[in-house]
Amino acid sequence: MKLIIAEKPDQGAKLASPFKHKKQQGYIEISPNDTFPKGALVTWAVGHVCELVPPEEYDPSLKKWSLDTLPILPEKFRHRVSPSKAKQFQVIKSLLMRPDIKEIVHAGDAGREGEYIVRIAVQLVGVNKPMKRLWISSLTPKAVEQGFMNLKGEEDTRSLYYEAVSRSCADWLVGMNGSRVYSLLFQRRGIREVFSTGRVQSPTLALIVAREKEIQNFKPEPFWELKAKFLINDTVYEGTWFREKQTRFASRDEAESVKRNCENKLASVNEIERERKEFQPPQLFNLSSLQAVANQIYKYSPQNCLNALQQLYLEGYISYPRSDSAYVTPEEARQFPEILSKLSRQESFKDFFPLPIQSIANNKRFVNAAKVSDHYAIIPTEVIPQIGRLKPEERNLYELIVKRLIAAHYDKAIIDYSRLITVVGDQETFLTKGRLIVQEGWRKVLYDSDSQEESEPDVLPPLEQGDSGTVEELLVKEGKTQAPKRYTEGQLITLMKTAGKHLEDAELEKILEKTEGLGTEATRAGIISVLKDRKYIEVKKNMVYATSKGIILIDALGDSILASAEMTAKWEQRLHDVGQGNASPQSFMEQAKRLSQKIVDDAIRNSMTWTFTAKSMDSKEQTEKADKVSGGLGLGPCPKCKEDVIDKGAAYSCSARPRCDFSFSKKVLGKIITETQIKRFLGKGRTNLIKGFKKGDKTFEAALVWKKEEGRVGFEFNPK
């Protein structure tokens, strides 16, 4: 009998659905059938049912954070069962141990993470039974049955497991060592928060902070434009003054001077230029492009978009959503006529039929097996939902996916762009732009939804070169230069994919075919969510803001390799090479360990030049975390220099040390001085009476006071 291990419960149910089956506690029993003559059992993980062990399981002394123990470099990484998922792991274990289970079918998501989740669980159980791999890109009954009839050998996808486990261990190394070293170094500056760092999250944050600083440092400058209204051949139209590449004036006086030169002058059409451009239909969606469009149109966060897509996938309505490809293979293209025929009967899409192009099977813009790696583009399956019953997010995303496929079966769009140059008084020139849609093509399907074009300029007036008339009106218009705009979450996804390269829309599809970006299709949305959860960024009205906590971390990282988008992108490429079987995972992990050492060394070196203290952080953010994280930031002003006094573990010390030497032990004559008492001392110069000081065999009570003349802490005894 075979044991099928899926990644999630819903996925397990879908894998059993084509066959007669019976639900049990934690698994499903499939009755004998043509595909499984002896029957089969289906169970599932609950996402990551296993996790890497924390540092203290390698060495108990590592539970306490200390610079002296960094970097932490385990000789061999170990996993454990996630405590919250122990119950389901026991189900998996008991089934794997059954003597009648002769073969395992790995049925995790057909990708790196799915490969990792199931294999680690099997390894932790410790069984050594033959394994096959189910590799499918949709969960329709037809795809499931075909997948089980064409199982891969486990060796076919083993390299993906090596890639995934290498990624996980490298992230552990970079995150654990980076987070500890920076948190500890920040404590020395009086900033008592945990600062999480990561191989992907830190360079992503660096991109956001760089834009935030561009905006903060931007100084708007005034400019002036000259607008004109012309009357030629009974036609009124407008133009904007220009001279070669200059379109603005640096001063009002200059603009007014040109305006005076144009008053009461004749205007004539000097030149008309027309350029015809052809636009092919946009490519099919991969996850990043779909997240970007959904964010632009509907303001969906990348994570919410992925969640809705996952549900559509589990219902069998779309193909695997975590795809990085915009192409399909000829095999999938052969299914399009059947899928489109069903879609043509849906109210939402019937206006787009009949299709101008019946087949795209030979169109390499969409169909190219060489450009499909693990998965093909996100497309609708032959299982068509009742669209009106979908949740709003699911319906909107499903319609985007369907319309992209329909648009691929439309003709190109053809647009004429034109420029009209009007000369006033044989000297000053004005520009008027226009656009005429010659052939709408695929724009009929997508223009109202995911078009990213600006508002359309007017069609040029019906004039010819040499026509002349009068200047009817002149207007000097004042404006100010604008700061760069903050990224939206959708733009951030694209920026991560391009490793920080800023691209024009027209270039996107060309450079993203094989990219060395930050993270993967499956992880980018999660990284943005992590940055939110850790209060490094905030999203307001779909715009991404860096918080003061995020800014101070990136300031601290400086030129550290941890903030380098380029270096992280190169790592992603090396990981990809591991997944393709073209690079050694052992060699990669050695590099990761060397990088961890460098991160620690760079942090300690850079900290010598830091100029910020606890006051550099936003007071509101600090207050919210004060008691929850580590008992507060600054406990009060130092009686010597007025900088913050902080909790250094064994003592209360000035954050400006070694410049200021104020410090005294938490334990005074056998009595622990509490945080409440030290705050009162720093605020009022004295504590309340404290009982329990011991000297020899005697105990006494006294208040701790600041003796300003002597520059030290002393006792003040109860007058009684």
Salt bridges, closest charged atoms under 4 A:
GLU7 OE2 - LYS8 NZ 3.03
GLU51 OE2 - ARG80 NE 2.81
GLU57 OE2 - ARG80 NH1 2.68
ASP100 OD2 - ARG98 NH2 2.75
GLU103 OE1 - LYS2 NZ 2.38
ASP109 OD2 - LYS8 NZ 3.56
ASP109 OD2 - ARG322 NH1 3.86
GLU113 OE1 - HIS48 NE2 3.09
GLU115 OE2 - HIS106 NE2 3.94
GLU115 OE2 - ARG119 NE 2.70
GLU115 OE1 - ARG133 NE 2.76
GLU154 OE1 - ARG119 NH1 2.74
GLU154 OE2 - ARG158 NH2 2.32
GLU163 OE2 - ARG112 NE 2.63
GLU163 OE2 - ARG167 NH2 2.96
ASP171 OD1 - ARG199 NE 2.50
GLU193 OE1 - LYS549 NZ 3.18
GLU212 OE2 - ARG486 NH2 2.68
GLU214 OE2 - ARG211 NE 3.80
GLU256 OE2 - ARG252 NH1 3.55
GLU273 OE1 - ARG419 NH1 3.00
GLU278 OE1 - LYS412 NZ 2.99
GLU338 OE2 - LYS342 NZ 3.53
GLU347 OE1 - LYS350 NZ 3.09
GLU399 OE2 - ARG395 NE 3.18
ASP416 OD1 - ARG276 NE 2.76
GLU428 OE1 - ARG243 NH2 3.11
ASP450 OD2 - ARG404 NE 2.85
GLU453 OE1 - ARG435 NH1 2.70
GLU453 OE2 - ARG443 NH1 2.44
GLU456 OE1 - ARG435 NH2 3.34
GLU456 OE2 - ARG443 NH2 3.39
GLU473 OE1 - LYS229 NZ 3.83
GLU478 OE1 - ARG252 NH2 3.45
GLU489 OE1 - LYS532 NZ 3.03
GLU509 OE2 - ARG365 NH2 2.71
GLU513 OE1 - LYS371 NZ 3.29
GLU521 OE2 - LYS497 NZ 2.63
GLU521 OE2 - ARG524 NH1 3.09
GLU538 OE1 - LYS540 NZ 3.55
ASP555 OD1 - LYS213 NZ 2.25
GLU566 OE2 - LYS570 NZ 3.54
GLU572 OE1 - ARG167 NH1 2.74
GLU572 OE2 - ARG199 NH1 3.16
ASP602 OD2 - LYS598 NZ 3.36
ASP602 OD1 - ARG605 NH1 2.88
ASP647 OD1 - LYS666 NZ 2.74
ASP661 OD1 - LYS640 NZ 2.66
GLU675 OE2 - LYS679 NZ 3.45
GLU710 OE1 - ARG712 NE 2.62
GLU716 OE2 - ARG686 NH1 2.23
